[in-house]
Amino acid sequence: MPDIRKCFGWSKDDKTRLSFPQLTENDPIISMIRLKMSAITREVATNVCTEIFLTNPHILLKYWKKQDRSLYYLTPPDGACGYYALVQAHQRMTHGDTIHLNTCSGRQIAADILANIAKDNTLSSADGIVNMQHAIDWIRRRTQNPTEFLVDRYQLTGEDYYAFSKQNQNSLFGQPTHHSRVYSLCMPDDIHHSEWLSIFSTSSKLIGETSFSMEDIYKISSDTQFVQVAGSHYWLFPILQSETQNCKEAFDILAISIWDTLHYIETPKIIYPSNNQITYLKKSTKNIQIQFPKLISQIETNDQTKQTITEGI
């Protein structure tokens, strides 16, 4: 039978994608979806697939976002960017704006916000609290030495970011660490794991849960601030006004992709760790009603913020 594990869906703007997590070919979930989706017509595929996921909340999906560098420098890349991202997400959620962190007054506001976060936090590790206090002190005195860089051992880890962000309703998307990429799922147009980030943690879930039910994904898309980490740098996504709609579009395309795959119509496929090479797809001569996105990302040569991505979560 055709392999539907590698199907994924995308939004119309192709900045949001949904896929299955890494599953075995004989996984009962895959067998059940294959059985139900192969016995229907293409016209009802989205409705049937929606019903399957809503009535089986144990079926989980990976939530992907395309890296967006428009707010990259809203968190200065001086080693404290993880703490700055906490501050900016908190500020945008509570006041609807962000802080100018390149000013002395802005850094003092940031330090005060971090102090309140640390005081109210009971979830972070003891080391995380100590590291944050060092970072707060460093941020307060940074005006005296603007070229100083926060040392590695005090920088914010992904786990402590999750703990400190629990009260602020935000979700963190990131790339896998450099040494673990060979074991990670990969988008076909992103074999270096640089552009597409998957969700690492969200304030409504436990650490380590990186796949969610369809209903939870809709909730995350509407209720949280979105933060990204790539190349060892944390920064905010722009405000996403229609993210829930993007997720719905991606899910519908996923449903159609599953149906097409079961009926031997070729569609783009996510790359499993055992096959980290792009498969070039032939265009089907059948009447496909979906316009597939480009698989090879266009590199913007005028983007001054582009840099080599070396590390992730």
C-alpha positions as CSV (number, residue, x, y, z in Angstrom):
1,M,0.0,0.0,0.0
2,P,1.2,3.6,-0.6
3,D,3.0,5.2,2.3
4,I,0.8,8.0,3.7
5,R,3.1,8.7,6.7
6,K,5.1,11.1,4.6
7,C,2.2,13.3,3.6
8,F,2.0,16.9,4.7
9,G,-0.3,19.8,4.2
10,W,0.4,23.5,3.8
11,S,-1.4,26.8,4.0
12,K,-2.1,29.0,1.0
13,D,0.8,31.3,1.9
14,D,3.0,28.2,2.6
15,K,4.2,29.5,5.9
16,T,2.4,26.9,8.0
17,R,2.6,23.1,7.5
18,L,1.2,20.0,9.2
19,S,2.5,16.5,9.0
20,F,2.5,13.2,10.9
21,P,5.2,12.7,13.5
22,Q,7.7,9.9,12.8
23,L,5.7,6.7,12.7
24,T,6.3,3.1,11.6
25,E,4.7,1.9,8.4
26,N,2.5,-0.6,10.3
27,D,1.4,1.8,13.0
28,P,-2.3,1.2,13.9
29,I,-3.0,4.9,13.4
30,I,-1.7,4.8,9.8
31,S,-3.6,1.5,9.1
32,M,-6.9,3.0,10.3
33,I,-6.5,6.2,8.3
34,R,-5.5,4.3,5.2
35,L,-8.5,2.0,5.5
36,K,-11.1,4.8,5.9
37,M,-9.6,7.2,3.4
38,S,-9.2,4.7,0.6
39,A,-12.9,3.9,0.6
40,I,-14.2,7.4,-0.1
41,T,-14.2,9.9,-2.9
42,R,-11.8,12.8,-3.2
43,E,-14.6,15.3,-2.8
44,V,-15.3,14.3,0.8
45,A,-11.7,13.6,1.8
46,T,-11.4,16.7,4.0
47,N,-14.6,16.1,5.8
48,V,-13.9,12.4,6.5
49,C,-10.3,13.2,7.6
50,T,-11.6,15.9,9.9
51,E,-14.0,13.5,11.5
52,I,-11.2,10.9,12.0
53,F,-9.0,13.4,13.8
54,L,-11.7,14.9,15.9
55,T,-13.0,11.5,17.1
56,N,-9.5,10.2,17.7
57,P,-7.6,12.9,19.7
58,H,-4.7,10.4,20.2
59,I,-3.8,11.0,16.6
60,L,-1.1,13.6,16.7
61,L,0.4,16.0,14.2
62,K,3.6,18.0,13.9
63,Y,3.1,21.7,13.6
64,W,5.6,23.5,11.3
65,K,6.3,27.2,10.8
66,K,8.5,28.8,8.1
67,Q,11.3,30.8,9.7
68,D,10.5,34.6,9.6
69,R,13.4,36.9,10.1
70,S,11.5,40.2,10.0
71,L,11.8,40.7,13.8
72,Y,15.2,39.1,14.1
73,Y,16.9,42.2,15.7
74,L,14.0,42.9,18.1
75,T,16.1,40.6,20.4
76,P,19.7,41.7,20.1
77,P,22.1,38.8,19.3
78,D,24.4,39.3,22.3
79,G,23.9,36.0,24.1
80,A,20.8,37.1,26.1
81,C,18.3,36.7,23.2
82,G,16.4,33.9,24.9
83,Y,15.7,36.2,27.9
84,Y,14.9,39.1,25.5
85,A,12.4,36.8,23.7
86,L,10.6,36.1,27.0
87,V,10.5,39.8,27.7
88,Q,9.2,40.8,24.2
89,A,6.5,38.0,24.2
90,H,5.4,39.1,27.7
91,Q,5.3,42.8,26.6
92,R,3.4,42.1,23.4
93,M,0.9,39.9,25.2
94,T,0.2,42.4,28.1
95,H,0.6,45.7,26.4
96,G,0.4,45.0,22.6
97,D,3.8,46.5,21.9
98,T,7.5,45.7,22.2
99,I,10.5,47.2,24.0
100,H,13.6,49.0,22.4
101,L,16.3,46.8,23.9
102,N,19.1,48.8,22.4
103,T,18.5,51.7,24.8
104,C,19.4,51.9,28.5
105,S,15.8,52.5,29.6
106,G,14.6,49.5,27.5
107,R,17.1,47.2,29.1
108,Q,16.1,48.3,32.6
109,I,12.5,47.5,31.8
110,A,13.5,44.1,30.4
111,A,15.5,43.4,33.6
112,D,12.5,44.3,35.7
113,I,10.2,42.0,33.7
114,L,12.7,39.2,34.0
115,A,13.0,39.7,37.8
116,N,9.2,39.4,38.1
117,I,9.2,36.2,35.9
118,A,11.9,34.7,38.0
119,K,10.1,35.6,41.3
120,D,6.9,34.0,40.2
121,N,8.4,30.9,38.7
122,T,8.4,27.5,40.3
123,L,8.9,25.3,37.3
124,S,12.5,26.1,36.2
125,S,15.5,24.2,37.4
126,A,17.6,25.6,40.2
127,D,20.3,26.3,37.6
128,G,17.8,28.1,35.4
129,I,16.9,30.5,38.2
130,V,20.6,31.1,39.0
131,N,21.4,31.7,35.3
132,M,18.5,34.1,34.9
133,Q,19.7,36.2,37.8
134,H,23.2,36.4,36.3
135,A,21.5,37.4,33.0
136,I,19.4,40.1,34.8
137,D,22.5,41.6,36.4
138,W,24.4,41.5,33.1
139,I,21.5,43.2,31.3
140,R,21.4,46.0,33.9
141,R,25.1,46.8,33.6
142,R,25.5,46.3,29.9
143,T,25.5,50.0,29.2
144,Q,28.9,50.2,30.9
145,N,30.3,47.7,28.3
146,P,28.0,47.6,25.2
147,T,30.3,45.1,23.4
148,E,30.1,42.5,26.2
149,F,28.6,39.1,25.3
150,L,26.6,37.0,27.9
151,V,28.8,33.9,28.5
152,D,27.5,30.5,27.4
153,R,26.8,29.0,30.7
154,Y,24.2,31.7,31.6
155,Q,22.4,31.6,28.3
156,L,18.8,30.4,28.3
157,T,18.1,26.7,27.3
158,G,15.0,25.5,25.5
159,E,13.9,23.6,28.6
160,D,14.2,26.7,30.9
161,Y,12.6,28.9,28.2
162,Y,9.6,26.6,28.4
163,A,9.5,26.8,32.2
164,F,9.8,30.5,32.3
165,S,7.1,31.1,29.6
166,K,4.4,29.0,31.2
167,Q,2.6,32.0,32.5
168,N,2.9,34.0,29.3
169,Q,1.0,31.9,26.8
170,N,3.6,31.4,24.1
171,S,4.8,28.7,21.8
172,L,8.4,28.0,20.8
173,F,9.3,26.7,17.3
174,G,12.8,25.6,16.6
175,Q,15.1,23.5,14.4
176,P,16.8,20.3,15.7
177,T,20.3,20.6,17.0
178,H,23.0,20.1,14.4
179,H,24.0,16.6,15.7
180,S,20.4,15.3,15.8
181,R,19.3,16.4,12.3
182,V,20.2,13.1,10.8
183,Y,17.5,11.6,13.0
184,S,14.8,14.2,12.3
185,L,12.0,14.6,9.8
186,C,12.8,17.0,7.1
187,M,10.8,19.1,4.6
188,P,11.6,18.2,1.0
189,D,12.6,21.8,0.2
190,D,14.7,22.2,3.4
191,I,17.2,19.4,3.6
192,H,19.5,21.5,5.8
193,H,16.8,22.1,8.4
194,S,17.3,25.8,8.2
195,E,13.9,27.2,7.0
196,W,11.2,25.0,8.5
197,L,10.9,25.0,12.3
198,S,8.6,22.6,14.3
199,I,7.0,23.3,17.6
200,F,9.2,22.5,20.6
201,S,7.1,23.6,23.5
202,T,3.9,25.5,24.2
203,S,2.7,27.0,27.5
204,S,-0.3,24.7,27.5
205,K,1.6,21.4,27.3
206,L,4.4,19.5,29.1
207,I,8.0,19.7,28.0
208,G,8.9,17.1,25.4
209,E,5.5,17.0,23.8
210,T,6.2,18.1,20.2
211,S,3.1,16.7,18.5
212,F,-0.5,17.6,19.1
213,S,-4.1,16.7,18.3
214,M,-5.8,18.7,15.6
215,E,-8.0,20.5,18.2
216,D,-4.9,21.4,20.3
217,I,-3.1,22.8,17.2
218,Y,-6.1,25.1,16.5
219,K,-6.0,26.2,20.1
220,I,-2.3,26.9,20.0
221,S,-2.7,28.8,16.8
222,S,-5.2,31.2,18.3
223,D,-4.1,31.6,22.0
224,T,-0.3,32.0,22.1
225,Q,2.5,34.3,21.1
226,F,4.9,32.6,18.6
227,V,8.6,32.6,19.3
228,Q,11.3,31.0,17.1
229,V,14.9,29.8,17.8
230,A,17.4,29.0,15.0
231,G,21.1,29.5,14.7
232,S,21.3,29.8,18.5
233,H,19.1,32.9,18.3
234,Y,15.6,33.5,19.8
235,W,13.2,36.1,18.4
236,L,9.5,36.7,17.8
237,F,7.3,35.8,14.9
238,P,5.3,38.8,13.6
239,I,1.7,38.9,14.9
240,L,-0.1,36.1,13.1
241,Q,-3.6,37.4,12.4
242,S,-5.0,34.4,10.5
243,E,-2.9,31.5,11.9
244,T,-5.9,29.3,12.8
245,Q,-7.1,29.7,9.2
246,N,-3.6,28.7,8.0
247,C,-3.8,25.6,10.1
248,K,-7.2,24.7,8.7
249,E,-5.9,25.1,5.1
250,A,-2.9,23.0,5.9
251,F,-5.0,20.3,7.4
252,D,-7.3,20.2,4.3
253,I,-4.3,19.9,2.0
254,L,-3.0,17.1,4.2
255,A,-6.3,15.2,3.8
256,I,-6.2,15.6,0.1
257,S,-2.6,14.5,0.0
258,I,-3.5,11.4,1.9
259,W,-6.3,10.6,-0.5
260,D,-4.1,11.3,-3.6
261,T,-1.3,9.1,-2.2
262,L,-3.7,6.2,-1.6
263,H,-4.9,6.6,-5.2
264,Y,-1.4,6.7,-6.7
265,I,-1.4,10.5,-7.4
266,E,2.0,11.8,-6.6
267,T,2.3,14.6,-4.0
268,P,5.2,16.2,-2.1
269,K,6.4,14.1,0.7
270,I,8.3,14.8,3.9
271,I,11.7,13.2,4.1
272,Y,12.3,10.5,6.7
273,P,15.7,10.2,8.4
274,S,16.4,7.0,6.4
275,N,16.1,8.8,3.1
276,N,17.6,12.3,3.5
277,Q,17.6,13.1,-0.2
278,I,15.1,15.1,-2.3
279,T,12.8,13.0,-4.4
280,Y,11.9,14.9,-7.5
281,L,8.2,14.4,-8.3
282,K,6.7,14.0,-11.8
283,K,3.6,16.0,-12.5
284,S,0.5,13.9,-12.7
285,T,-1.6,14.0,-15.8
286,K,-4.7,13.5,-13.8
287,N,-7.0,16.4,-12.8
288,I,-5.5,17.5,-9.5
289,Q,-7.5,20.4,-8.0
290,I,-4.8,21.5,-5.6
291,Q,-2.0,23.9,-6.6
292,F,1.1,22.6,-4.9
293,P,3.7,25.0,-3.6
294,K,7.2,25.2,-4.9
295,L,9.5,22.7,-3.3
296,I,12.7,24.6,-3.7
297,S,12.8,27.8,-1.6
298,Q,13.7,31.0,-3.3
299,I,16.8,32.6,-1.7
300,E,16.4,36.4,-1.2
301,T,19.8,37.8,-2.0
302,N,18.9,41.2,-0.6
303,D,18.1,39.9,2.9
304,Q,21.0,41.2,5.1
305,T,19.9,39.1,8.0
306,K,20.6,35.8,6.2
307,Q,23.3,33.8,7.9
308,T,24.4,30.2,8.1
309,I,22.3,28.2,10.6
310,T,24.4,26.0,12.8
311,E,22.5,25.2,16.0
312,G,18.9,24.7,17.2
313,I,17.2,23.4,20.2
